[in-house]
Amino acid sequence: MPMILGYWDIRGVSRGGPLEGWCAGGERVGVWEVPWSRERLAVKTFTCDLCHSLLSQLAHAIRLLLEYTGSDYEEKRYTMGDAPDYDRSHWLNEKFKLGLDFPNLPYLIDGAHRLTQSNAIVRYIARKHNMCGETEEEKIRVDVFENQAMDVRFQMVRLCYSPDFEKLKSDFLEEIPGIMKLFSEFLGKRTWFAGDKLTFVDFLAYDVLDVYRIFEPKCLDEFPNLKDFMSCFEGLKKISAYMKSSRFLPNPPFSKMAMWGNK
């Protein structure tokens, strides 16, 4: 029986205005900060489901890993309505009927195993194929980079969903070389981020770096080892075949609610 990967189909979301003030049922879930900016991002209200729709591209690394490992899987894509309500009934009608401990998107159903949280899903698949690192040093590098990649992803998300995108963009562009420098130094002369063997964090790394180079095409120019990493990853036989197939979904990196990366 194939695994089922459920996620938001960001191509099904129409762009509205900025998300400022959006709130369902009066639920408030916090403030997003922009640590790399001199200015504080305006307070916005989100429901948890909407937050995860913003991050729907988290499923991209999962798909890449499923393809690389030759896993048998099917996709369940959930669409969202247009602005201003962004109707989520397609997902909400099923949310609590799937037997998920913490119902959210993306999810993976593999027989009796039902998972949410993107990194938990990636790790689950990776464990099946011994792709979590072998030595203690490799496992440490995997753990560290997994979280660093998520932090770097969220920096881009905060910018691209901000109604102040144009005002904040210049500060963010100044920070990108420093972000790439740390990635480059961590990779060093290794082929892959944990060592000589491919691990699941390489799929996270590729996904994050790909979004950054779409945002700033020259961001990897000063870091030849990162460019080599991207080429090596894209050259993997199963990844290359997937990227050439009609099933590959490279764009957009974010939903159409974003100020950038919505097409």
Backbone torsions as a table, in degrees:
resi	resn	phi	psi	omega
1	MET	NA	129.5	-178.6
2	PRO	-70.1	150.8	171.5
3	MET	-69.6	156.7	177.8
4	ILE	-118.9	121.6	176.7
5	LEU	-105.6	115.5	178.9
6	GLY	-105.1	135.7	-179.6
7	TYR	-161.1	164.6	176.8
8	TRP	-69.9	130.8	172.3
9	ASP	-88.0	98.3	-173.7
10	ILE	-68.3	-15.6	177.0
11	ARG	-72.4	-13.5	-179.0
12	GLY	-94.1	9.7	-178.1
13	VAL	-107.8	128.1	177.1
14	SER	-91.7	145.3	-177.9
15	ARG	-74.8	134.7	172.5
16	GLY	-111.6	-145.8	174.4
17	GLY	-91.5	-171.7	175.6
18	PRO	-57.1	156.9	-175.0
19	LEU	-84.7	3.9	-176.1
20	GLU	-56.5	128.5	177.1
21	GLY	83.6	-2.3	-179.6
22	TRP	-70.7	129.9	-178.8
23	CYS	-158.9	134.9	177.2
24	ALA	-110.8	128.6	177.7
25	GLY	66.1	17.3	178.4
26	GLY	72.8	9.7	-176.1
27	GLU	-77.0	129.6	176.9
28	ARG	-113.6	135.3	-178.4
29	VAL	-126.7	15.1	170.1
30	GLY	125.1	-173.2	-175.0
31	VAL	-121.2	138.8	173.5
32	TRP	-96.9	131.3	177.9
33	GLU	-102.2	156.7	174.0
34	VAL	-117.1	91.2	-172.1
35	PRO	-64.9	-24.5	-176.7
36	TRP	-91.7	0.7	-178.4
37	SER	-106.8	155.4	176.3
38	ARG	-79.0	-10.3	-176.5
39	GLU	-114.6	153.9	178.5
40	ARG	-89.5	132.3	178.6
41	LEU	-70.4	141.5	-179.7
42	ALA	-58.6	146.9	178.1
43	VAL	-67.7	136.2	174.2
44	LYS	-132.8	158.3	177.7
45	THR	-115.3	135.8	-179.9
46	PHE	-136.4	149.7	164.6
47	THR	-87.1	160.8	-179.1
48	CYS	-59.5	-40.6	-178.7
49	ASP	-63.2	-39.6	-179.5
50	LEU	-67.5	-39.3	177.0
51	CYS	-55.9	-43.6	-178.3
52	HIS	-72.6	-24.9	174.3
53	SER	-69.1	-32.6	176.4
54	LEU	-62.8	-32.6	-175.0
55	LEU	-102.8	27.1	-174.1
56	SER	-61.2	-23.8	-179.6
57	GLN	-70.5	-3.4	172.9
58	LEU	-57.4	-23.5	-179.9
59	ALA	-74.1	-14.7	-175.3
60	HIS	-64.1	-46.6	178.8
61	ALA	-63.9	-34.0	177.9
62	ILE	-64.1	-45.4	178.9
63	ARG	-61.2	-42.6	179.1
64	LEU	-59.7	-42.3	-179.2
65	LEU	-68.7	-40.6	177.1
66	LEU	-60.9	-40.8	179.4
67	GLU	-67.7	-44.5	-178.1
68	TYR	-61.8	-39.3	-177.2
69	THR	-83.5	-0.9	179.8
70	GLY	66.6	28.5	-177.8
71	SER	-71.8	144.6	176.4
72	ASP	-86.4	112.6	-177.0
73	TYR	-147.4	158.1	173.9
74	GLU	-123.8	154.2	-179.4
75	GLU	-105.4	139.0	172.3
76	LYS	-119.4	105.1	-176.0
77	ARG	-99.2	129.0	179.8
78	TYR	-105.1	132.6	-178.9
79	THR	-103.7	158.8	-178.6
80	MET	-123.3	149.4	-178.6
81	GLY	-76.7	-175.5	-176.5
82	ASP	-84.8	168.6	173.4
83	ALA	-64.2	152.1	6.4
84	PRO	-93.3	-6.3	-172.8
85	ASP	-91.5	-22.2	-177.6
86	TYR	48.6	58.4	-176.8
87	ASP	-51.9	127.1	-176.2
88	ARG	-115.1	21.0	-174.4
89	SER	-62.3	-28.7	178.3
90	HIS	-56.1	-41.1	177.5
91	TRP	-84.8	-44.7	-174.6
92	LEU	-62.7	-29.9	178.8
93	ASN	-66.3	-20.7	-179.1
94	GLU	-112.5	-14.6	-168.7
95	LYS	-47.1	-47.2	-174.5
96	PHE	-100.4	17.2	-178.6
97	LYS	-113.3	6.5	-172.8
98	LEU	-103.8	-1.7	179.7
99	GLY	74.0	25.8	179.2
100	LEU	-86.9	135.6	178.8
101	ASP	-64.3	-41.5	178.6
102	PHE	-128.3	82.8	-172.4
103	PRO	-57.4	121.1	178.7
104	ASN	-168.5	173.8	176.0
105	LEU	-116.9	141.5	-0.4
106	PRO	-76.1	162.2	172.3
107	TYR	-134.4	159.8	175.5
108	LEU	-133.0	127.8	175.6
109	ILE	-113.8	120.5	-179.8
110	ASP	-130.4	86.9	-175.9
111	GLY	63.6	-120.9	-179.6
112	ALA	-80.0	-10.1	-177.2
113	HIS	-94.3	125.8	-177.4
114	ARG	-130.7	116.0	-172.5
115	LEU	-123.2	147.1	163.9
116	THR	-125.0	-179.8	-174.6
117	GLN	76.3	114.2	-171.2
118	SER	-57.2	-43.7	-178.6
119	ASN	-69.6	-33.2	175.8
120	ALA	-64.6	-38.4	178.5
121	ILE	-65.8	-45.6	179.3
122	VAL	-61.0	-44.1	179.3
123	ARG	-63.5	-40.0	179.9
124	TYR	-59.2	-48.0	178.8
125	ILE	-64.3	-42.8	-177.6
126	ALA	-63.4	-38.6	179.9
127	ARG	-61.0	-34.3	179.4
128	LYS	-63.9	-23.4	-172.9
129	HIS	-121.6	19.5	177.1
130	ASN	53.8	50.3	-177.6
131	MET	-120.4	33.7	179.4
132	CYS	-112.3	11.0	-176.1
133	GLY	96.1	146.6	-177.7
134	GLU	-108.8	-50.2	179.0
135	THR	-82.8	165.2	177.8
136	GLU	-61.4	-39.7	178.8
137	GLU	-61.6	-43.1	179.0
138	GLU	-64.6	-41.0	180.0
139	LYS	-65.5	-37.2	176.6
140	ILE	-64.1	-45.5	-179.9
141	ARG	-62.5	-38.8	177.2
142	VAL	-61.9	-47.6	-178.4
143	ASP	-62.0	-44.3	-178.3
144	VAL	-65.9	-48.3	-174.3
145	PHE	-71.1	-32.9	176.8
146	GLU	-53.7	-46.5	-178.3
147	ASN	-75.8	-35.6	177.8
148	GLN	-64.0	-41.8	179.2
149	ALA	-61.2	-39.0	178.9
150	MET	-66.9	-40.9	177.7
151	ASP	-59.9	-45.1	-178.1
152	VAL	-66.8	-36.3	176.0
153	ARG	-61.9	-45.0	-177.2
154	PHE	-65.4	-30.3	176.0
155	GLN	-60.7	-42.4	178.0
156	MET	-68.0	-41.3	-179.6
157	VAL	-60.3	-45.8	-178.7
158	ARG	-58.7	-39.8	179.5
159	LEU	-69.0	-49.8	-168.6
160	CYS	-73.0	-18.5	176.1
161	TYR	-101.7	5.6	179.9
162	SER	-83.8	134.6	173.7
163	PRO	-65.8	-14.4	177.4
164	ASP	-95.8	24.3	-174.6
165	PHE	-50.1	-50.5	-176.0
166	GLU	-63.3	-35.2	-179.7
167	LYS	-73.0	-33.9	-175.6
168	LEU	-90.1	-15.7	-172.4
169	LYS	-59.1	-43.1	-175.7
170	SER	-63.2	-41.0	177.1
171	ASP	-62.2	-41.0	-178.3
172	PHE	-66.3	-41.5	178.8
173	LEU	-59.4	-34.9	178.2
174	GLU	-67.7	-25.9	-178.0
175	GLU	-85.1	-21.0	-174.2
176	ILE	-59.2	-44.5	179.1
177	PRO	-56.7	-37.6	178.1
178	GLY	-66.5	-39.0	177.7
179	ILE	-64.1	-45.8	-179.3
180	MET	-66.8	-35.1	179.6
181	LYS	-61.4	-42.9	179.0
182	LEU	-64.9	-41.5	176.4
183	PHE	-60.9	-45.4	-178.0
184	SER	-62.6	-43.9	180.0
185	GLU	-66.6	-35.9	179.5
186	PHE	-68.4	-40.3	178.3
187	LEU	-68.4	-42.6	179.3
188	GLY	59.1	-134.6	-179.1
189	LYS	-94.6	7.7	179.9
190	ARG	-73.6	155.9	174.1
191	THR	-76.1	-40.2	-177.8
192	TRP	-124.7	163.4	-169.4
193	PHE	-69.1	-26.1	178.2
194	ALA	-92.6	-22.1	-176.8
195	GLY	160.2	-139.8	-176.8
196	ASP	-82.8	-16.6	-177.5
197	LYS	-111.0	144.4	179.1
198	LEU	-65.2	133.9	174.5
199	THR	-129.3	174.1	-175.9
200	PHE	-64.5	-24.9	-179.0
201	VAL	-69.3	-19.8	175.6
202	ASP	-67.1	-29.4	176.8
203	PHE	-72.4	-37.9	174.9
204	LEU	-66.5	-42.6	-179.4
205	ALA	-62.1	-46.8	-179.6
206	TYR	-59.9	-45.2	-178.2
207	ASP	-60.1	-46.8	-178.8
208	VAL	-67.3	-47.9	-178.3
209	LEU	-64.0	-33.4	179.0
210	ASP	-64.6	-42.2	178.0
211	VAL	-64.8	-41.0	179.8
212	TYR	-65.1	-38.6	-178.9
213	ARG	-76.3	-22.6	171.2
214	ILE	-69.6	-41.0	179.9
215	PHE	-67.0	-45.9	179.6
216	GLU	-132.7	93.0	-172.4
217	PRO	-55.6	-23.5	-177.8
218	LYS	-95.7	5.9	-170.6
219	CYS	-66.1	-21.1	-179.6
220	LEU	-99.7	-2.6	-173.4
221	ASP	-58.9	-34.3	-177.9
222	GLU	-88.1	3.6	-175.2
223	PHE	-130.6	79.4	-175.8
224	PRO	-58.9	-29.8	179.7
225	ASN	-69.3	-31.8	176.3
226	LEU	-71.2	-38.3	176.9
227	LYS	-64.2	-40.2	177.5
228	ASP	-64.4	-39.3	178.1
229	PHE	-59.6	-46.7	-179.0
230	MET	-61.7	-41.3	179.7
231	SER	-65.8	-42.4	179.2
232	CYS	-62.5	-41.7	-179.3
233	PHE	-64.6	-47.7	-179.1
234	GLU	-66.1	-21.5	179.9
235	GLY	-85.0	-8.3	176.1
236	LEU	-58.7	133.2	-170.3
237	LYS	-52.7	-50.2	-176.8
238	LYS	-73.1	-32.6	177.2
239	ILE	-68.9	-44.1	178.9
240	SER	-59.8	-43.8	179.5
241	ALA	-64.1	-40.9	179.6
242	TYR	-64.3	-43.4	-177.9
243	MET	-65.8	-21.9	178.9
244	LYS	-91.4	-6.4	-176.2
245	SER	-88.5	164.4	178.6
246	SER	-73.4	-12.4	-179.4
247	ARG	-81.5	-14.7	-176.3
248	PHE	-72.6	133.0	-178.2
249	LEU	-121.1	80.8	-175.0
250	PRO	-76.5	-30.6	-174.7
251	ASN	-136.5	159.4	-4.3
252	PRO	-80.5	157.0	177.7
253	PRO	-69.3	-27.1	-179.1
254	PHE	-130.9	169.5	179.8
255	SER	-72.9	169.3	-178.5
256	LYS	-72.3	-2.5	173.3
257	MET	-78.5	-14.7	-177.8
258	ALA	-73.7	155.5	176.6
259	MET	-80.2	-21.4	176.3
260	TRP	-142.6	152.9	176.5
261	GLY	76.4	27.9	-175.6
262	ASN	-105.6	9.7	-177.7
263	LYS	-130.9	NA	NA
